[in-house]
Amino acid sequence: MSSITADLRQAVRALSRSPGLTLAATATLALAIGLNTAVFSIVNAVVLRPLPFADPDRILALCEVDRGERTDWCSAATPNVADIAARSRAVEVAGVARSWEFIMRTADGAAGVGGGLATPEAFRALRITPQLGRLLEPGDVGRNWRRVVVLSDDVWRARFGARRDVVGERVTLDGEPHEIVGVLPPGVRIPRLEQVQMWRPPHFDPRDEERRDWRGFLAFARLREGATLAQAREEIAAIAAQLQAAHFPAKPGWTVEARR
């Protein structure tokens, strides 16, 4: 329930900063975020291995947990993931993603579409490359985030006629124009977010301290060449201890686990 409350709080903040959003978008976001909070457990043999990712054995999930809890849920807050990525020598890159429903308006009217938010590092951790255009880039993210969107292959074919000139076209999402900058390859989807048809950068700075306790994201990391899982786990545990002392002193059991 705390995760749902945090999601709704973040949705209200986002909407207050974007007065152009419609009432339909408000209702859809509140419902979808509440029902689709991104918590998951990655098991490499079941989830990652069958998918077309390079070197899947080097992909990790970063999970914020309480040592007293027994759970398979795995989620994280964006500032904590950013701190681990910046401080870790065993981790090459780490990024986040989650579902975030959009209202898309076309000549035929408005309709909900399975959307998602992702940082560029999430695609890099999974070694995803586009079949057209580009993916999200660091310059798209932050306080002055760019309204750009990356399409899945499915939605590109179903709604845009598989046109190769779709890159550069604009589509209206949540009442605002977004530029289509790329298309994902066929069959490539972020694990546990297979329903997402369009990817947009976060509309907030992932390092914003206000998001330190909003654990509503899936966090993917990639081991650096030559680093072992044991090394990564030891290092991430040490970094988590620093973060706990600095940001969660009232939660002595809080830590971050690296899972496959």
Secondary structure by P-SEA (a helix, b strand, c coil): caaaaaaaaaaaaaaaacccccaaaaaaaaaaaaaccbbbbbccccccccccccccccbbbbbbbbcccccccccccaaaaaaaaacccccccccbbbbbbbbbbcccbbbbcccccccaaaaaaaccccccccccccccccccccbbbbbcaaaaaaccccccccccbbbbcccbbbbbcccccccccccccccccbbbccccccccccccccccbbbbbbbcccccaaaaaaaaaaaaaaaaaccccccccccccccc
